[in-house]
Amino acid sequence: MLAHRFRLAMAVQALLLLLAGTAAAAETDRHAGYYYPPLTSQEVYQARAVVMPDASSDMRLSFVTGLAYQQNNRAYPPTFVMFAKGEQFERLIIVAVGSHGFRGIFQARAMLAQMTSIARGTPIFRDNGLQDVLTFLDFARMMGFEELTISDGQTFAHRIEFK
């Protein structure tokens, strides 16, 4: 009888620890389950660039607002949306939309590679001879983003934390 109570107490304790961990994870990502499904994978990206001295929440917000403006002025609907969240707009979120959005992590990575091509055409990359070295992830870090979450909006969400 004592062994049964001990096992029951251990099971309850393990359940409480599991629930506490789940609650803590949910607290740290209040956007999961709203903009994208719960995280299915994550990684740490060691940026090859530092945050620019003039990086600010205004810069990050202007970046995503400018991209949204360009997307909305095209003759066709966007295949993804990009927006910034967080107290200082330090979280970059990209979610596929519509039937032509990316449908898996590999297509999402291909879209990030396309964003690298676009970033390499910017004056900050060209003027500093960085177009062959840095990526879109470095570009995001230079603007002061701390993380990027990319999702198909249905089945996966991948988080990249910048270091």
N, C-alpha and C positions, 0 to 999 in steps of 0.2 A: 504494500500500500504506500509506503514511504517513497519507494522508487518511482511509482506511478505519479505521485504528487510532484516529485523533483522533475521528472520529464515534462509534466504539464507546465510547471513554472518556467522551465527552460524554453519550452515552445512559445509560451506567452511573451517571454522576454525577447526572444528572437523576432517574433512578429512585431512587437513594439519598436525594436531597432529598425526593422525593415520599413515600417510605416513612417518613422521619424526621418529616415533617409529619403524616402519618396516625397515627403512634405518639403524637406529642405531643397531637393532638386526642383520641385515645382515652384517654390518661392524664387529661386534664382532665375527661372525662365518663365515668366508669366505670359510670354507670347506663344509658347508651345500650346497647342490645342485651340488657339485662336487664329493665328496667321498661318501656322504650319503644324503638322503632327508632332508628337514628342520626338526628341532627338533619337536618331537611329545610329549615328556615328559622329565622331568628333576627332579633331587633330589639332596640333599646335604648329603654327607656321612661324619659323624664325625669319622675320623680315630682314631684307638686305638693305633697308633704308631706315632712317630714323624719322620720328615725327617732326614735321617742319615747325620752326619756331612760331610761325604765324597761324598754325593749325588751330581751328576753333570750332565750336558748335555751329556758328554761322556758316563757316566754310563747308562743313559736312552737310548741313541742311541745304545750302545752295547747290551743292553737287547733286544730291538726289532730286531736288526740285527741278533743276535744269534738265536732268535726264528725263524726268517724267514729262516735262514740257515738250521735249523733242519727240518722245514716243507718242504723245497725244496729238502731235501735228503731222504724223505720218498718215498715209492713205490706207493703212492697214492697222489692225489692232495689235498691241504689244503682245509678245509671247512670254514676257515676265514683267514683274513690277519690282522696283527697288525702293526701299525706304529706310529711314534711320529712326531708331528708337533709343530710349534711355534718357536720363536726366540731362546729359550733354550731347545727345544724339551720337553716342559712341558705338552703337550696335547697328551694323549694316545688315539688312535682311533682303534677300532676293527670293521671290516666289514665282514659279511658273504659273501662267494663267492660260485659259483656253485650251483647245484641243491640239494646238501646235507648240505648246511649251515643252520643256525637257521632261522626259519620262523616266529618268533614273540618274544616279550619281555620275555616270560617265558622260551623259549629255550635259549635265550641270557643269562638270569640269570643262567640257568643250566650250560652253558659253563663257566661262571664266577665261579660257584661252582667247576667245574672241575679244573679250573686254581688255585683255592684255594688248592685243593689236591696236585697239583704239587708244589705250593709255600711252602706248609707245609713240603715238603721233602728237602727243601734247607737247607744248613748249618746255615744260619742266623736265621731261625726259630728253627731248632732242637737244635743248640748249646746254644740258649738262653731260651729254654723251652717254646717257643711261638706257637708250632705247634697246640695246642688245643685252642688257643685264637684268633690269627689273621687270616685274610682272604687275598685273592688276592688283594682286594682293599687297605688293609693296606700295603701290599707289594709294591704296586704301589706308595702309598704315601711316604713310606720310601725311595724310589728312587727319590722322588722329583716331581713326576707327580702332577699337580694341578687339572686335570680333566680327565675323561674318557668318550668318546662317543662311544656307541655301537649301531650297526645298522644291519638290514638285507640287507641293500644296495638298498632297493626298497620302502618299505612302512613305516618304522619307524626308528627313531633315538632317542636314549635315552641318556641324558647327566647326568653324576654323577660328581658333584663338590666335591673335597676333602677339608675338613676343619680340 
